[in-house]
Amino acid sequence: MSRALPKYNKRRVALIGGAAALALSGAVIVNSALAGESSGSDARTLAGPGTISCPDVASQLPAIPAGAQAEVDRNLTLLQTQIDEANKRLVDTVGQGGPNFVQNAILGPLAGKRTATIDRIAISIGRTAEKPQGLGALATCALNAGGVAETGAAEEPEAGAEEEPETGAGEDTGAPAPEEEAGAGVGAISCPDVASQLPAIPASAQAEVDRNLTLLQTQIDEANKRLVDTVGQGGPNFVQNAILGPLASKRTATIDRIAISIGRTAEKPQGLTSLAACTLTQ
C-alpha cells in the first residue's frame, strides 16, 4: 500500500499538470482571438490622418427574405471591407496630392463602390419582396479628422438603379460628343463599348438594359464636360483621380446592373466589368 502511493501521487500530479496546461492553452487561444478582434477594430480607428465614416446600411434595410439573406450578408461584409481598404489607403497616402486628394482619390471611388454594392443588396431583396428605395443615399462617406466630419465637394455618386438617366444620349459607343471633342484641346475620354459585348438580351430585360446603356453614355458625356470645366486644376494625376477613377466606379455599377438584369431570365454574362475603365485620348 505504501509503495503504491508514490505511483498514485505521480499520476495525480501528471493529471493536474495536464489540466493546467490545457487551461493555459485555452487562455492563450482566447486572448489571441480577442487580440485579433481588437486589432481589426483598431484598423478602423487609425491615428493621424483621421478615419472614414460611412452611413450604416444594415440598420436601414427592411425585413430580408430568407432567399436573399446570404447575398445581403455577403454584400454587407463587402461594404465593411471597402471601408477598411479606404482607411488603409488613407494612411498609405498621407501627404500625397493636393487639398482635394482624399475626396477625389479615396472618398469618391469609395462612394462608387458602395453604390454598386448597395444596389446589389436592393436588387437581391427586390427579387422576392418589395425593393427598398433610396438606399443609394447611404453611399457617400465622410472623413472624420480630429472628430470633425469633412465631406468636401464630392463628385456626385451614381444614385443606383433608382436613378433614371436622361434619354436621347444613345447607346454606349465610347465616343464623346463632337462638341466636347473640340473642348479647348484637352482631349476626350474614350471607354470600351459595352453594347457590342452583350449576349442576346431577353425581352423582359431589354428596357432595363437600354436604360443602363443610355446611362453609360450620359456618364461619359458628364466626364468629358468635367474634363473641360477643370482644365488647369490639380496636379499631374488630377484627371485620373478626379475624373477617370470615379467614372470607372460609376460604370462598374451600371454594367453590373446590366448583367444582373440579363441574368434574371438567361445566363448572366461574365467579365463585363473589365469594360469599366476608360482612358484619356489626346
BELZIDA-V733987 format. One record per residue. N is the residue number from 1. RES is the residue in one small letter. PSI is psi in whole degrees, -180 to 180 (NA if undefined). NEAR is the number of other ideal C-beta (glycine too) atoms within 10 Angstrom. D_CENTER is the distance of its C-alpha to the mean C-alpha in Angstrom with 2 decimals. Layout:
n=N res=RES psi=PSI near=NEAR d_center=D_CENTER
n=N res=RES psi=PSI near=NEAR d_center=D_CENTER
This chain:
n=1 res=m psi=-47 near=4 d_center=74.59
n=2 res=s psi=-29 near=5 d_center=74.43
n=3 res=r psi=-24 near=6 d_center=73.22
n=4 res=a psi=-23 near=8 d_center=70.36
n=5 res=l psi=-47 near=9 d_center=68.95
n=6 res=p psi=-40 near=9 d_center=67.41
n=7 res=k psi=-46 near=9 d_center=65.59
n=8 res=y psi=-44 near=9 d_center=64.29
n=9 res=n psi=-38 near=10 d_center=63.20
n=10 res=k psi=-45 near=10 d_center=61.44
n=11 res=r psi=-39 near=10 d_center=59.52
n=12 res=r psi=-43 near=10 d_center=58.68
n=13 res=v psi=-41 near=10 d_center=57.42
n=14 res=a psi=-43 near=10 d_center=55.34
n=15 res=l psi=-45 near=10 d_center=53.76
n=16 res=i psi=-42 near=10 d_center=53.04
n=17 res=g psi=-42 near=10 d_center=51.64
n=18 res=g psi=-43 near=10 d_center=49.34
n=19 res=a psi=-42 near=10 d_center=48.08
n=20 res=a psi=-42 near=10 d_center=47.46
n=21 res=a psi=-41 near=10 d_center=45.52
n=22 res=l psi=-44 near=10 d_center=43.40
n=23 res=a psi=-41 near=10 d_center=42.72
n=24 res=l psi=-42 near=10 d_center=41.85
n=25 res=s psi=-43 near=10 d_center=39.42
n=26 res=g psi=-42 near=10 d_center=37.75
n=27 res=a psi=-41 near=10 d_center=37.46
n=28 res=v psi=-44 near=10 d_center=35.91
n=29 res=i psi=-46 near=10 d_center=33.30
n=30 res=v psi=-45 near=10 d_center=32.46
n=31 res=n psi=-38 near=10 d_center=32.32
n=32 res=s psi=-43 near=10 d_center=30.06
n=33 res=a psi=-44 near=10 d_center=27.63
n=34 res=l psi=-38 near=10 d_center=27.77
n=35 res=a psi=-38 near=10 d_center=27.27
n=36 res=g psi=-44 near=10 d_center=24.13
n=37 res=e psi=-40 near=10 d_center=22.69
n=38 res=s psi=-42 near=10 d_center=23.90
n=39 res=s psi=-35 near=9 d_center=22.37
n=40 res=g psi=-40 near=11 d_center=18.93
n=41 res=s psi=-41 near=9 d_center=19.51
n=42 res=d psi=-30 near=10 d_center=20.87
n=43 res=a psi=-23 near=14 d_center=17.79
n=44 res=r psi=1 near=14 d_center=16.15
n=45 res=t psi=61 near=9 d_center=19.42
n=46 res=l psi=143 near=14 d_center=19.90
n=47 res=a psi=158 near=8 d_center=23.09
n=48 res=g psi=-90 near=9 d_center=23.81
n=49 res=p psi=2 near=17 d_center=20.99
n=50 res=g psi=-172 near=20 d_center=19.81
n=51 res=t psi=160 near=20 d_center=16.64
n=52 res=i psi=129 near=23 d_center=13.45
n=53 res=s psi=129 near=15 d_center=13.91
n=54 res=c psi=149 near=19 d_center=11.67
n=55 res=p psi=144 near=15 d_center=13.38
n=56 res=d psi=124 near=11 d_center=13.93
n=57 res=v psi=-42 near=20 d_center=12.82
n=58 res=a psi=-41 near=12 d_center=15.13
n=59 res=s psi=-13 near=7 d_center=18.18
n=60 res=q psi=1 near=13 d_center=17.72
n=61 res=l psi=148 near=17 d_center=17.78
n=62 res=p psi=-173 near=11 d_center=21.17
n=63 res=a psi=132 near=7 d_center=23.02
n=64 res=i psi=122 near=19 d_center=21.03
n=65 res=p psi=147 near=14 d_center=23.22
n=66 res=a psi=-38 near=7 d_center=24.09
n=67 res=g psi=-18 near=12 d_center=23.03
n=68 res=a psi=-8 near=18 d_center=19.40
n=69 res=q psi=-47 near=12 d_center=19.21
n=70 res=a psi=-44 near=11 d_center=18.04
n=71 res=e psi=-40 near=16 d_center=15.12
n=72 res=v psi=-44 near=19 d_center=14.13
n=73 res=d psi=-42 near=13 d_center=14.56
n=74 res=r psi=-42 near=13 d_center=12.43
n=75 res=n psi=-31 near=19 d_center=9.37
n=76 res=l psi=-39 near=17 d_center=10.43
n=77 res=t psi=-40 near=11 d_center=10.72
n=78 res=l psi=-37 near=16 d_center=7.27
n=79 res=l psi=-42 near=21 d_center=6.25
n=80 res=q psi=-39 near=14 d_center=9.05
n=81 res=t psi=-40 near=12 d_center=8.36
n=82 res=q psi=-39 near=20 d_center=5.38
n=83 res=i psi=-44 near=20 d_center=8.21
n=84 res=d psi=-44 near=14 d_center=10.77
n=85 res=e psi=-39 near=14 d_center=9.68
n=86 res=a psi=-40 near=22 d_center=9.57
n=87 res=n psi=-38 near=22 d_center=12.90
n=88 res=k psi=-43 near=13 d_center=14.28
n=89 res=r psi=-34 near=16 d_center=13.77
n=90 res=l psi=-41 near=21 d_center=15.39
n=91 res=v psi=-43 near=14 d_center=18.34
n=92 res=d psi=-22 near=9 d_center=18.58
n=93 res=t psi=19 near=14 d_center=18.87
n=94 res=v psi=130 near=9 d_center=21.33
n=95 res=g psi=-6 near=6 d_center=23.90
n=96 res=q psi=153 near=13 d_center=22.17
n=97 res=g psi=-176 near=18 d_center=22.06
n=98 res=g psi=-162 near=13 d_center=23.61
n=99 res=p psi=-23 near=9 d_center=23.24
n=100 res=n psi=14 near=19 d_center=20.07
n=101 res=f psi=-47 near=19 d_center=18.31
n=102 res=v psi=-43 near=24 d_center=15.88
n=103 res=q psi=-46 near=21 d_center=14.99
n=104 res=n psi=-37 near=25 d_center=14.86
n=105 res=a psi=-19 near=22 d_center=13.41
n=106 res=i psi=-59 near=23 d_center=10.99
n=107 res=l psi=-40 near=27 d_center=10.51
n=108 res=g psi=-56 near=26 d_center=10.38
n=109 res=p psi=-35 near=22 d_center=7.70
n=110 res=l psi=-41 near=24 d_center=5.51
n=111 res=a psi=-39 near=26 d_center=6.81
n=112 res=g psi=-44 near=24 d_center=6.21
n=113 res=k psi=-44 near=21 d_center=2.56
n=114 res=r psi=-37 near=28 d_center=3.92
n=115 res=t psi=-47 near=26 d_center=6.84
n=116 res=a psi=-42 near=26 d_center=6.47
n=117 res=t psi=-44 near=21 d_center=5.92
n=118 res=i psi=-38 near=26 d_center=8.57
n=119 res=d psi=-40 near=25 d_center=10.56
n=120 res=r psi=-36 near=21 d_center=10.95
n=121 res=i psi=-48 near=25 d_center=12.23
n=122 res=a psi=-41 near=22 d_center=14.61
n=123 res=i psi=-42 near=21 d_center=15.78
n=124 res=s psi=-38 near=22 d_center=16.59
n=125 res=i psi=-40 near=23 d_center=18.59
n=126 res=g psi=-11 near=15 d_center=20.20
n=127 res=r psi=-32 near=13 d_center=21.72
n=128 res=t psi=1 near=11 d_center=24.32
n=129 res=a psi=-179 near=14 d_center=24.25
n=130 res=e psi=130 near=9 d_center=23.74
n=131 res=k psi=125 near=14 d_center=20.25
n=132 res=p psi=141 near=17 d_center=18.92
n=133 res=q psi=155 near=12 d_center=18.77
n=134 res=g psi=6 near=11 d_center=17.23
n=135 res=l psi=-22 near=23 d_center=14.05
n=136 res=g psi=-22 near=21 d_center=12.20
n=137 res=a psi=-14 near=14 d_center=14.06
n=138 res=l psi=3 near=19 d_center=12.03
n=139 res=a psi=-30 near=25 d_center=8.86
n=140 res=t psi=131 near=18 d_center=10.73
n=141 res=c psi=170 near=23 d_center=11.30
n=142 res=a psi=158 near=19 d_center=14.52
n=143 res=l psi=121 near=21 d_center=16.22
n=144 res=n psi=102 near=14 d_center=19.00
n=145 res=a psi=111 near=14 d_center=21.66
n=146 res=g psi=33 near=6 d_center=24.78
n=147 res=g psi=-1 near=7 d_center=23.95
n=148 res=v psi=126 near=9 d_center=23.51
n=149 res=a psi=129 near=11 d_center=20.31
n=150 res=e psi=117 near=13 d_center=19.71
n=151 res=t psi=-28 near=12 d_center=17.49
n=152 res=g psi=-178 near=14 d_center=19.20
n=153 res=a psi=91 near=8 d_center=19.53
n=154 res=a psi=148 near=16 d_center=15.98
n=155 res=e psi=119 near=24 d_center=15.25
n=156 res=e psi=121 near=12 d_center=14.95
n=157 res=p psi=156 near=25 d_center=11.60
n=158 res=e psi=138 near=24 d_center=12.22
n=159 res=a psi=13 near=16 d_center=13.57
n=160 res=g psi=-166 near=25 d_center=12.53
n=161 res=a psi=-21 near=27 d_center=15.32
n=162 res=e psi=-19 near=14 d_center=17.78
n=163 res=e psi=127 near=14 d_center=18.06
n=164 res=e psi=116 near=10 d_center=21.21
n=165 res=p psi=156 near=18 d_center=21.50
n=166 res=e psi=141 near=10 d_center=24.86
n=167 res=t psi=166 near=10 d_center=27.16
n=168 res=g psi=-3 near=8 d_center=29.30
n=169 res=a psi=-13 near=19 d_center=26.83
n=170 res=g psi=-178 near=15 d_center=27.50
n=171 res=e psi=166 near=15 d_center=25.49
n=172 res=d psi=95 near=27 d_center=22.98
n=173 res=t psi=-15 near=16 d_center=25.69
n=174 res=g psi=-4 near=18 d_center=23.88
n=175 res=a psi=129 near=15 d_center=26.87
n=176 res=p psi=162 near=23 d_center=26.71
n=177 res=a psi=145 near=16 d_center=29.26
n=178 res=p psi=-42 near=8 d_center=32.65
n=179 res=e psi=-25 near=10 d_center=33.01
n=180 res=e psi=-26 near=17 d_center=29.77
n=181 res=e psi=-34 near=13 d_center=30.91
n=182 res=a psi=14 near=12 d_center=33.90
n=183 res=g psi=87 near=17 d_center=31.99
n=184 res=a psi=28 near=8 d_center=33.93
n=185 res=g psi=27 near=8 d_center=33.41
n=186 res=v psi=-1 near=18 d_center=29.81
n=187 res=g psi=-171 near=17 d_center=28.81
n=188 res=a psi=158 near=21 d_center=26.40
n=189 res=i psi=130 near=24 d_center=22.96
n=190 res=s psi=130 near=15 d_center=23.22
n=191 res=c psi=149 near=24 d_center=20.66
n=192 res=p psi=145 near=17 d_center=21.33
n=193 res=d psi=124 near=16 d_center=22.93
n=194 res=v psi=-42 near=23 d_center=21.01
n=195 res=a psi=-40 near=17 d_center=23.94
n=196 res=s psi=-13 near=11 d_center=26.21
n=197 res=q psi=1 near=14 d_center=23.96
n=198 res=l psi=148 near=17 d_center=23.75
n=199 res=p psi=-173 near=11 d_center=26.15
n=200 res=a psi=131 near=7 d_center=28.62
n=201 res=i psi=123 near=19 d_center=26.92
n=202 res=p psi=147 near=14 d_center=28.31
n=203 res=a psi=-38 near=7 d_center=30.17
n=204 res=s psi=-19 near=12 d_center=28.20
n=205 res=a psi=-8 near=18 d_center=24.91
n=206 res=q psi=-47 near=12 d_center=26.54
n=207 res=a psi=-44 near=11 d_center=26.06
n=208 res=e psi=-40 near=17 d_center=22.32
n=209 res=v psi=-44 near=20 d_center=21.92
n=210 res=d psi=-43 near=16 d_center=24.18
n=211 res=r psi=-43 near=18 d_center=22.28
n=212 res=n psi=-32 near=22 d_center=19.01
n=213 res=l psi=-39 near=23 d_center=21.07
n=214 res=t psi=-41 near=20 d_center=22.59
n=215 res=l psi=-36 near=24 d_center=19.30
n=216 res=l psi=-43 near=28 d_center=18.36
n=217 res=q psi=-38 near=24 d_center=21.68
n=218 res=t psi=-41 near=20 d_center=21.28
n=219 res=q psi=-40 near=24 d_center=18.13
n=220 res=i psi=-44 near=26 d_center=20.27
n=221 res=d psi=-44 near=17 d_center=23.14
n=222 res=e psi=-39 near=17 d_center=21.28
n=223 res=a psi=-40 near=26 d_center=19.98
n=224 res=n psi=-38 near=24 d_center=23.59
n=225 res=k psi=-42 near=15 d_center=24.95
n=226 res=r psi=-33 near=17 d_center=22.84
n=227 res=l psi=-42 near=22 d_center=24.05
n=228 res=v psi=-43 near=16 d_center=27.56
n=229 res=d psi=-21 near=10 d_center=27.12
n=230 res=t psi=20 near=14 d_center=25.80
n=231 res=v psi=129 near=10 d_center=28.40
n=232 res=g psi=-6 near=6 d_center=29.44
n=233 res=q psi=153 near=12 d_center=26.62
n=234 res=g psi=-176 near=18 d_center=24.73
n=235 res=g psi=-162 near=11 d_center=25.36
n=236 res=p psi=-22 near=7 d_center=25.29
n=237 res=n psi=12 near=16 d_center=21.50
n=238 res=f psi=-47 near=19 d_center=21.01
n=239 res=v psi=-43 near=20 d_center=20.51
n=240 res=q psi=-47 near=15 d_center=17.86
n=241 res=n psi=-36 near=24 d_center=15.90
n=242 res=a psi=-19 near=24 d_center=16.61
n=243 res=i psi=-59 near=23 d_center=16.98
n=244 res=l psi=-39 near=20 d_center=15.99
n=245 res=g psi=-56 near=21 d_center=12.59
n=246 res=p psi=-36 near=25 d_center=11.41
n=247 res=l psi=-43 near=25 d_center=13.41
n=248 res=a psi=-38 near=20 d_center=11.73
n=249 res=s psi=-43 near=23 d_center=8.26
n=250 res=k psi=-44 near=28 d_center=10.49
n=251 res=r psi=-37 near=28 d_center=12.46
n=252 res=t psi=-46 near=22 d_center=9.88
n=253 res=a psi=-43 near=29 d_center=9.32
n=254 res=t psi=-44 near=28 d_center=13.10
n=255 res=i psi=-37 near=25 d_center=14.17
n=256 res=d psi=-39 near=20 d_center=12.39
n=257 res=r psi=-36 near=22 d_center=14.40
n=258 res=i psi=-48 near=25 d_center=17.43
n=259 res=a psi=-42 near=18 d_center=17.27
n=260 res=i psi=-42 near=20 d_center=16.89
n=261 res=s psi=-39 near=23 d_center=19.79
n=262 res=i psi=-41 near=23 d_center=21.95
n=263 res=g psi=-12 near=14 d_center=21.22
n=264 res=r psi=-33 near=13 d_center=22.65
n=265 res=t psi=2 near=11 d_center=26.15
n=266 res=a psi=-179 near=14 d_center=26.06
n=267 res=e psi=130 near=9 d_center=24.48
n=268 res=k psi=126 near=12 d_center=20.77
n=269 res=p psi=141 near=16 d_center=20.49
n=270 res=q psi=155 near=9 d_center=18.67
n=271 res=g psi=8 near=8 d_center=17.34
n=272 res=l psi=-25 near=19 d_center=16.74
n=273 res=t psi=-14 near=15 d_center=13.38
n=274 res=s psi=-12 near=11 d_center=15.69
n=275 res=l psi=4 near=20 d_center=16.98
n=276 res=a psi=-35 near=22 d_center=13.99
n=277 res=a psi=136 near=14 d_center=15.17
n=278 res=c psi=170 near=20 d_center=18.14
n=279 res=t psi=161 near=12 d_center=20.98
n=280 res=l psi=122 near=16 d_center=23.50
n=281 res=t psi=137 near=10 d_center=27.00
n=282 res=q psi=NA near=6 d_center=30.00
